[in-house]
């Protein structure tokens, strides 16, 4: 009489091998995800700096087209008041004078010691 093996499923060795492979993958992938908060804060600071640079440019264009529009800017700190909603909490702009109709590089400090720069444009 012929015996037919009808057992289905995984053997203990196969399950252990899969668990070991998953452990190795997890151990190699984990360091990549540990420091994402620092990168996220840097990206957020760069985003705010980009918004400040755009706000400065739009303010300059509006003020040059019609002197009753926009705000006078003579310092990098004025960028915080030009930005819609103001400067977000936790960010500071390093004070730097701006001459009328000239641009200069301004520095923005964010949380976790992240910094970014933007172009400030002075206008009377």
MARLUMKE-665792 format. One record per residue (C-alpha): residue number from 1; residue in three letters; x, y, z. Coordinates in Angstrom, 2 decimals. Layout:
N
seq,type,east,north,up
NUM,ALA,X,Y,Z
...
// end
This chain:
124
seq,type,east,north,up
1,UNK,0.00,0.00,0.00
2,UNK,1.29,3.48,-0.93
3,UNK,1.34,6.15,1.71
4,UNK,0.35,9.70,0.61
5,UNK,1.67,12.68,2.57
6,UNK,-1.20,15.16,2.88
7,UNK,0.38,17.44,5.46
8,UNK,0.34,21.08,4.39
9,UNK,2.09,24.12,5.89
10,UNK,5.56,25.30,6.75
11,UNK,8.18,23.39,8.64
12,UNK,9.78,24.83,11.75
13,UNK,13.05,25.40,9.87
14,UNK,11.30,27.43,7.16
15,UNK,9.61,29.63,9.76
16,UNK,12.88,30.24,11.62
17,UNK,14.65,31.18,8.37
18,UNK,11.93,33.71,7.52
19,UNK,12.10,35.24,11.00
20,UNK,15.90,35.53,10.77
21,UNK,15.67,37.20,7.35
22,UNK,13.06,39.68,8.64
23,UNK,15.27,40.44,11.64
24,UNK,18.25,41.17,9.39
25,UNK,16.16,43.45,7.16
26,UNK,14.79,45.31,10.18
27,UNK,18.26,45.78,11.67
28,UNK,19.62,47.27,8.44
29,UNK,16.59,49.50,7.75
30,UNK,16.14,50.90,11.27
31,UNK,19.11,53.33,11.25
32,UNK,17.71,54.99,8.13
33,UNK,14.53,56.00,9.98
34,UNK,16.03,57.06,13.30
35,UNK,17.11,60.62,12.38
36,UNK,14.16,61.65,10.24
37,UNK,13.03,64.28,12.75
38,UNK,16.23,66.30,12.23
39,UNK,15.84,66.18,8.47
40,UNK,12.18,67.16,8.79
41,UNK,13.07,70.20,10.92
42,UNK,15.72,71.27,8.41
43,UNK,13.22,70.95,5.57
44,UNK,10.63,72.96,7.52
45,UNK,13.16,75.74,8.17
46,UNK,14.08,75.81,4.48
47,UNK,10.38,76.02,3.60
48,UNK,9.83,79.01,5.89
49,UNK,12.96,80.67,4.46
50,UNK,11.59,80.15,0.95
51,UNK,8.27,81.71,1.97
52,UNK,10.12,84.69,3.47
53,UNK,12.12,85.20,0.27
54,UNK,8.95,85.06,-1.82
55,UNK,7.14,87.46,0.50
56,UNK,10.05,89.90,0.26
57,UNK,10.00,89.74,-3.55
58,UNK,6.22,90.18,-3.79
59,UNK,6.33,93.08,-1.32
60,UNK,9.10,94.76,-3.31
61,UNK,7.21,94.40,-6.59
62,UNK,3.98,95.71,-5.09
63,UNK,5.70,98.65,-3.43
64,UNK,7.54,99.59,-6.62
65,UNK,4.33,99.42,-8.68
66,UNK,2.36,101.54,-6.21
67,UNK,3.94,103.18,-3.16
68,UNK,0.71,102.77,-1.16
69,UNK,0.97,98.98,-1.42
70,UNK,3.30,96.76,0.54
71,UNK,5.47,97.71,3.49
72,UNK,8.73,99.60,3.79
73,UNK,11.61,97.20,4.48
74,UNK,14.96,98.28,5.92
75,UNK,15.93,95.16,7.91
76,UNK,15.75,91.38,7.43
77,UNK,13.49,91.22,10.51
78,UNK,10.80,93.05,8.55
79,UNK,10.29,89.83,6.59
80,UNK,8.41,88.36,9.55
81,UNK,5.78,91.09,9.37
82,UNK,5.42,90.75,5.59
83,UNK,4.79,87.00,5.79
84,UNK,1.08,86.24,5.89
85,UNK,0.24,85.14,9.42
86,UNK,3.62,86.40,10.65
87,UNK,6.71,84.39,11.45
88,UNK,5.84,80.92,12.79
89,UNK,6.54,80.21,16.46
90,UNK,10.05,78.94,17.14
91,UNK,11.73,80.79,14.26
92,UNK,13.90,83.90,14.50
93,UNK,15.48,86.08,11.84
94,UNK,18.97,87.44,12.44
95,UNK,18.83,91.23,12.18
96,UNK,20.67,92.60,9.18
97,UNK,20.14,96.04,7.56
98,UNK,18.82,96.28,4.02
99,UNK,19.40,99.28,1.77
100,UNK,16.59,100.53,-0.44
101,UNK,16.40,98.74,-3.81
102,UNK,19.19,96.34,-2.85
103,UNK,19.15,92.72,-1.82
104,UNK,21.11,90.90,0.85
105,UNK,21.25,87.41,2.27
106,UNK,19.30,87.05,5.50
107,UNK,19.49,84.12,7.95
108,UNK,16.59,82.28,9.55
109,UNK,17.06,80.17,12.69
110,UNK,14.64,77.33,13.31
111,UNK,14.18,74.72,16.00
112,UNK,16.89,72.12,16.64
113,UNK,19.62,74.55,15.51
114,UNK,18.52,74.39,11.88
115,UNK,19.31,77.44,9.78
116,UNK,18.44,78.57,6.28
117,UNK,19.02,81.70,4.26
118,UNK,16.76,83.80,2.10
119,UNK,17.17,86.92,0.00
120,UNK,15.84,90.10,1.59
121,UNK,15.08,93.13,-0.57
122,UNK,15.02,96.62,0.91
123,UNK,12.37,99.07,-0.22
124,UNK,11.23,102.52,0.99
// end
